[in-house]
Amino acid sequence: MRCGRAVRWAASLALIVVASSGVPAVAGPVADTAACAVPGVGEQFDGRDAESVGMDAAAVDDALALGERSGGYAVQIYRHGCLVGSRGSAEDALLPLFSASKGVTALAVGRAITLGYFDVDDRLGRFFPEADAEHAALTVRQVLTQTTGLRFSWPADVAGLATDQVSQNLNAPFDYAPGSRFQYAQAVLTLLPRVVEVTTGSDFQDFVHSELLSPLGVERDRWVWLRDRSGNTAVNGGMAMRPSDLARIGQLMLNEGSWGDRNLIDPGYLRQLRTPTEANGGYGFLTWLNAGDSYRGVNVPDAHHYPYPVFAGSPRDMYAFSGAFGQFVAVVPSRDLVIVRMGVPTRIDPGNLTGVLTGTSNPDVKEYFRRVAAAVVDVPGEPFVDPYGIEDPRVPLVREPGDLARILDVENVAAILLGVGPYESSRCNVVWCEGRPVQEEVFGAALSALDGLEP
């Protein structure tokens, strides 16, 4: 049975790959006496026709049609807490979120902070007494905003999967002063679930279930989150859930952290989540923002600067969790909107690989969001900006002498795998980690992942 579930999970991921050949004040949600009640366990969002929630029906249909034909296999629009429209071939399937998993992690951290377990400006030394002074001085905020300054490369992060990513990052060298530079890093985020585990005494996924998703009516058999070889939750991109449940997460944020009569996340934390940093005008707590006039992207070895908002043409208070190939839950407080888009890109430009891999650089996705917001007729519209008229610059992978060496990061990767150099104190290498052979940990991680899958 486990083997069959694993094959189905792997097949679904393969199908996706093949198919892919300060901040402005945020306006509060628009008041509406006909707002729908939040759905309970096993319930769906109440549906409403477009006109009854202040939207143009033809414009809604036009936006949904664009969302579907541009690769969306689940596109959904919610206003005032009501489902206004839905299209796609996988509207209630278990789908991978990829990097939108990061946003769910930020909310789990917010829930733990709301419960008083720790603070966003606590230093990592509180949770990791084994850290040296420099790493101990890093803060939870710097991890959430991707400004730790720790060395980041994709090969090093992959190597960390074969050892232990928590130990790796507590020993990684610094390339920049903390707080000064945005890098779209991956492995460093593994520190966040460990912080939650250290302070709450619960496994991170158990905490997410009991304190975040179950209160939203999302039961444990409706989502899965993979782990690495050492049992750390893969918060950088390993979660899968159903589109309608992702919409619940969006509605929680739109409701300023409240669900029914429960306050799950402090509104002050959510305000910080959607506030840009000096290092990146388009990024908050693991969340992409439309607030800044410019932003830095996900490029390597350095995040490129783009001189326009992330979601050109959409309201400036919009923010979103974003995953590879175009997985999104977007929130627009000034329009009382939650927008879901899960799918693949149909527009492939070999000269702009970032546009293929990320939804934030895909003009079809930006136009879908713009059309949804423009379909609201009871709020003044935005000045028209055509996302197709803003072409992302071609950013070559190797731009300066030394870039290739930084991208491959050979010396650092070897040190991680062998457990030498700065990683010697981690007591982890590709064969042995914390007294356990790699085979034992890989087997345990595989069983954990399979147990989370539905029959």
C-alpha positions in Angstrom: 0.0 0.0 0.0 2.8 2.4 0.9 4.5 1.7 -2.4 1.4 2.5 -4.3 0.9 5.8 -2.5 4.6 6.7 -3.1 4.2 5.9 -6.9 1.1 8.1 -7.1 2.9 11.0 -5.3 5.9 10.7 -7.5 3.8 10.5 -10.6 1.9 13.6 -9.7 5.1 15.6 -9.4 6.4 14.2 -12.6 3.2 15.2 -14.4 3.7 18.8 -13.3 7.3 18.9 -14.6 6.3 17.4 -17.9 3.4 19.7 -18.3 5.6 22.7 -17.8 7.5 21.8 -21.4 8.2 51.5 5.0 5.1 50.0 3.5 1.9 51.7 2.3 -1.0 51.3 4.8 -3.1 48.2 4.1 -6.8 49.0 3.7 -9.1 46.9 5.8 -11.4 44.4 4.2 -14.4 45.9 2.5 -17.4 45.7 4.8 -20.2 43.5 3.5 -23.3 42.3 5.3 -23.6 39.4 3.0 -20.2 38.0 3.8 -20.1 34.2 4.1 -19.4 32.4 7.3 -16.1 30.5 7.5 -16.5 26.8 6.6 -16.2 24.1 9.2 -14.6 20.6 9.1 -15.8 18.8 6.0 -17.7 21.9 4.7 -17.0 23.9 1.5 -17.0 27.7 1.2 -20.4 29.0 0.5 -20.9 30.0 -3.1 -22.2 33.3 -4.4 -22.8 34.7 -7.8 -20.5 37.6 -8.8 -23.1 40.4 -8.8 -24.1 39.6 -5.2 -20.6 40.2 -4.0 -19.9 43.4 -6.0 -18.1 41.8 -9.0 -18.8 41.9 -12.7 -19.8 38.4 -13.8 -18.4 38.7 -17.3 -15.1 40.0 -15.9 -14.9 37.1 -13.4 -15.5 34.6 -16.2 -12.9 36.3 -18.3 -10.3 36.1 -15.5 -11.1 32.4 -14.7 -10.8 31.5 -18.4 -7.4 33.2 -18.6 -6.3 31.5 -15.5 -7.3 28.0 -16.8 -5.9 28.4 -20.4 -2.6 29.7 -19.2 -1.9 26.5 -17.3 -4.0 26.7 -14.2 -5.4 23.4 -13.1 -7.1 25.0 -10.1 -8.1 28.7 -10.3 -10.4 30.0 -7.7 -11.8 33.4 -6.7 -13.2 34.3 -3.2 -14.8 37.6 -2.1 -16.2 38.4 1.3 -15.4 34.8 2.3 -17.6 33.4 -0.5 -16.5 31.3 -3.5 -17.3 33.4 -6.6 -15.9 31.1 -9.3 -13.7 28.1 -9.8 -12.1 26.4 -12.9 -9.6 23.7 -13.5 -9.2 19.9 -13.8 -7.8 19.4 -10.3 -10.0 21.6 -8.1 -9.8 19.4 -5.0 -6.7 17.3 -5.6 -3.7 17.1 -3.3 -1.2 19.3 -5.1 2.4 20.3 -4.2 2.8 23.9 -3.1 6.6 24.0 -3.7 7.9 27.3 -2.3 4.4 28.4 -1.2 5.2 26.0 1.7 7.4 28.8 3.0 4.4 31.0 3.6 2.6 28.3 5.6 5.8 28.0 7.7 5.6 31.8 8.4 2.1 31.4 9.7 3.1 28.5 11.9 5.8 30.6 13.4 3.2 33.4 13.9 1.0 31.0 15.7 3.8 30.0 18.1 4.7 33.6 18.7 1.0 34.5 19.3 0.9 31.7 21.9 3.9 33.3 23.6 6.6 30.6 23.0 9.1 33.1 21.6 9.4 36.5 19.8 10.3 37.4 16.3 13.4 39.3 17.4 14.7 36.6 19.7 18.3 35.5 18.8 19.0 32.0 17.6 21.4 31.4 20.5 18.3 31.1 22.8 17.3 28.0 20.8 20.7 26.6 19.7 23.1 26.9 22.6 25.7 25.0 20.5 25.9 27.9 18.0 29.0 30.1 18.0 28.6 33.8 18.9 28.1 35.0 15.3 25.4 32.5 14.4 23.8 32.9 17.9 23.3 36.6 17.2 21.1 35.9 14.2 17.4 36.5 14.8 14.2 34.7 13.9 13.2 37.9 11.9 16.3 37.6 9.8 15.5 34.0 8.9 11.9 35.0 8.0 13.0 37.8 5.8 15.8 35.8 4.1 18.5 38.3 5.3 20.8 36.1 7.5 23.8 36.8 5.3 24.8 33.1 5.4 26.4 31.6 2.3 23.7 30.3 -0.1 24.1 28.1 -3.2 21.8 25.5 -4.6 24.5 22.8 -4.6 25.2 23.5 -0.9 21.5 23.3 0.0 21.2 20.0 -1.9 24.3 18.7 0.0 22.6 19.6 3.2 19.8 17.2 2.5 22.5 14.4 2.7 23.7 15.5 6.1 21.7 17.7 8.5 20.5 21.1 7.4 20.1 22.5 10.9 23.8 21.7 11.7 24.8 22.9 8.3 23.4 26.4 8.8 24.6 26.8 12.3 28.1 26.3 10.9 27.8 28.0 7.4 30.1 30.9 6.7 28.8 34.4 6.3 29.0 36.2 3.0 27.1 39.4 4.1 26.4 41.3 7.2 23.1 40.0 8.7 20.1 42.1 7.7 21.9 43.7 4.8 21.3 41.5 1.8 18.3 39.4 0.5 19.0 35.9 -0.8 16.2 33.5 -1.7 17.8 30.7 0.4 16.3 27.3 1.1 18.1 25.2 3.7 18.4 28.0 6.3 14.7 27.9 6.7 15.0 24.5 8.4 16.0 26.5 11.5 12.4 27.7 11.9 10.6 24.4 12.5 13.4 23.5 14.9 12.8 26.7 16.9 9.1 25.8 17.1 10.0 22.3 18.3 12.5 23.5 20.9 10.0 26.0 22.4 6.7 24.0 22.2 8.0 20.5 22.8 6.0 19.3 19.9 7.0 18.0 16.5 6.6 20.8 14.0 4.0 19.0 11.9 2.0 18.0 15.0 2.1 21.7 16.0 0.9 22.8 12.5 -1.9 20.3 12.7 -3.2 21.1 16.2 -2.6 24.8 16.3 -3.0 26.0 12.7 -4.7 23.8 10.2 -7.1 21.8 12.3 -8.6 25.0 13.7 -9.2 26.0 10.1 -11.1 22.8 9.4 -8.2 21.2 7.5 -7.8 17.7 8.9 -4.5 15.7 8.9 -5.4 13.5 6.0 -5.8 16.5 3.7 -2.2 17.6 3.6 1.3 16.1 3.6 4.7 17.6 4.4 7.9 15.8 3.4 11.0 15.6 5.7 14.7 15.5 5.0 17.0 12.6 5.9 17.4 13.9 9.5 13.7 14.2 10.0 13.5 18.0 9.6 10.3 19.2 7.9 11.1 20.4 4.4 9.6 23.9 4.9 11.3 25.3 1.9 9.0 23.5 -0.5 7.8 20.1 0.6 4.1 20.6 1.4 1.1 19.5 -0.6 -2.5 20.4 0.1 -5.8 21.0 -1.7 -6.6 24.3 -3.4 -9.8 24.9 -1.3 -7.7 24.4 1.9 -5.1 26.8 0.6 -8.0 29.3 0.3 -8.7 28.8 4.0 -5.2 30.0 4.7 -5.7 33.0 2.5 -9.0 33.8 4.3 -7.3 33.5 7.7 -4.8 36.2 6.6 -7.6 38.3 5.2 -9.4 38.0 8.5 -6.3 39.4 10.3 -5.5 36.0 11.9 -9.1 35.2 13.1 -11.2 32.2 12.2 -14.7 32.3 13.4 -14.5 33.2 17.1 -10.8 32.2 17.5 -7.8 34.5 17.2 -5.1 32.2 15.8 -2.4 34.7 14.8 -1.8 38.1 16.2 -2.7 40.9 13.7 0.6 42.7 14.6 2.5 39.7 13.4 0.6 39.6 10.1 1.3 43.3 9.6 5.0 42.6 9.9 4.6 39.6 7.6 3.4 41.9 4.8 5.9 44.7 5.5 8.9 45.0 3.1 12.4 45.2 4.4 15.2 47.6 3.3 16.9 44.6 1.6 13.8 43.8 -0.5 10.8 46.0 -1.2 8.8 43.0 -2.5 9.3 40.5 0.4 8.2 40.2 4.0 8.1 37.1 6.1 8.6 34.4 3.5 5.8 36.3 1.5 5.9 38.2 -1.7 4.5 41.7 -1.5 3.2 44.3 -4.1 3.9 47.1 -1.7 7.4 48.1 -2.9 8.1 50.2 -6.0 10.9 47.6 -6.8 12.0 44.2 -5.5 14.7 41.7 -5.7 14.1 38.3 -7.3 15.2 34.7 -6.8 18.2 34.8 -9.1 21.6 33.3 -8.2 24.3 33.9 -7.3 22.8 37.4 -6.6 19.1 38.4 -6.4 18.5 40.8 -9.3 16.8 44.2 -8.7 13.6 44.8 -10.7 12.5 48.4 -10.9 8.7 47.8 -10.6 6.3 46.0 -8.2 6.1 42.3 -8.0 2.5 42.1 -9.3 2.3 45.0 -11.8 -1.3 46.1 -12.4 -2.7 44.7 -9.2 -3.6 46.7 -6.0 -0.5 47.6 -4.0 -1.7 46.0 -0.8 -1.8 42.5 -2.5 0.5 39.9 -1.0 1.0 36.2 -1.8 2.6 32.9 -1.0 4.3 31.8 -4.2 5.7 28.4 -5.4 7.5 27.1 -8.4 5.7 26.9 -11.7 3.0 29.2 -10.4 1.4 28.0 -7.2 -0.3 30.9 -5.4 -2.6 32.0 -2.7 -3.0 35.8 -3.0 -4.7 38.2 -0.6 -6.0 41.7 -1.5 -7.4 43.3 1.6 -8.6 46.5 -0.2 -10.8 44.3 -2.4 -11.6 41.6 0.3 -10.3 39.0 -2.1 -8.5 35.7 -1.8 -7.2 34.3 -5.1 -5.9 30.8 -5.7 -3.9 29.7 -8.7 -2.2 26.3 -8.9 -0.7 25.0 -12.2 2.1 25.2 -14.6 3.3 27.9 -17.1 2.4 27.6 -20.7 4.6 30.5 -21.7 8.2 29.3 -21.9 11.0 31.7 -22.7 14.4 29.9 -22.9 16.1 33.3 -22.3 14.3 33.8 -19.0 14.4 30.6 -17.0 13.3 32.6 -13.9 10.0 33.2 -15.7 9.5 29.5 -16.2 10.3 28.4 -12.7 8.6 31.2 -10.8 5.0 32.5 -11.0 6.1 36.0 -9.9 7.9 36.4 -13.2 5.1 35.0 -15.4 3.0 37.7 -17.0 0.1 35.4 -17.5 -0.2 35.0 -13.7 0.2 38.7 -13.2 -2.6 39.4 -15.7 -4.8 36.8 -14.1 -4.5 38.6 -10.7 -5.0 42.0 -12.4 -8.2 40.9 -14.1 -9.6 39.4 -10.8 -9.0 42.7 -8.9 -10.4 44.7 -11.8 -13.6 42.6 -11.7 -14.5 44.3 -8.4 -17.0 47.1 -9.2 -17.9 48.5 -5.8 -14.3 49.8 -5.1 -12.5 52.4 -7.3 -10.2 50.6 -9.7 -6.4 50.7 -10.1 -4.8 52.7 -12.9 -4.3 50.3 -15.8 -0.9 48.7 -16.0 -0.4 46.0 -18.6 1.7 43.2 -17.2 2.5 42.1 -20.7 4.1 45.5 -21.3 6.7 44.9 -18.6 9.3 42.5 -19.8 11.7 41.1 -17.2 15.3 41.8 -18.3 17.4 38.8 -19.4 19.6 38.0 -16.5 22.4 35.7 -17.5 23.4 33.1 -15.0 27.1 34.1 -15.2 27.3 37.9 -15.1 30.7 38.6 -13.6 34.1 36.8 -13.3 33.7 34.4 -10.3 30.0 33.9 -10.7 30.3 30.3 -11.9 32.5 29.4 -9.0 30.0 30.9 -6.6 27.1 29.0 -8.3 28.9 25.7 -8.2 30.3 26.3 -4.7 32.5 23.2 -5.0 34.7 23.7 -2.0 31.8 24.5 0.3 29.8 21.5 -0.9 32.7 19.2 -0.3 33.1 20.5 3.2 29.5 19.9 3.9 29.5 16.3 2.6 32.7 15.4 4.4 31.9 17.3 7.6 35.2 19.2 7.6 36.3 22.8 7.7 33.6 25.1 9.2 31.3 22.0 9.4 33.6 19.9 11.5 31.8 20.6 14.7 28.4 19.5 13.2 29.4 15.8 13.7 27.5 15.2 10.4 28.7 14.0 7.0 27.3 12.1 4.1 27.8 8.7 5.7 27.2 9.3 9.4 25.3 11.9 11.4 24.8 12.2 15.2 25.8 8.6 15.7 23.4 7.2 13.0 24.3 5.9 9.6 22.7 7.5 6.6 20.7 4.4 5.6 18.8 4.5 8.9 17.8 8.1 8.5 16.8 7.8 4.9 14.6 4.8 5.7 13.0 6.6 8.6 12.3 9.8 6.5 10.8 7.7 3.7 8.4 5.9 6.1 7.4 9.3 7.6 6.6 10.7 4.2 4.6 7.6 3.1 2.6 7.6 6.3 1.4 11.1 5.5 -0.1 10.1 2.2 -3.7 9.1 1.7 -4.7 5.6 0.6 
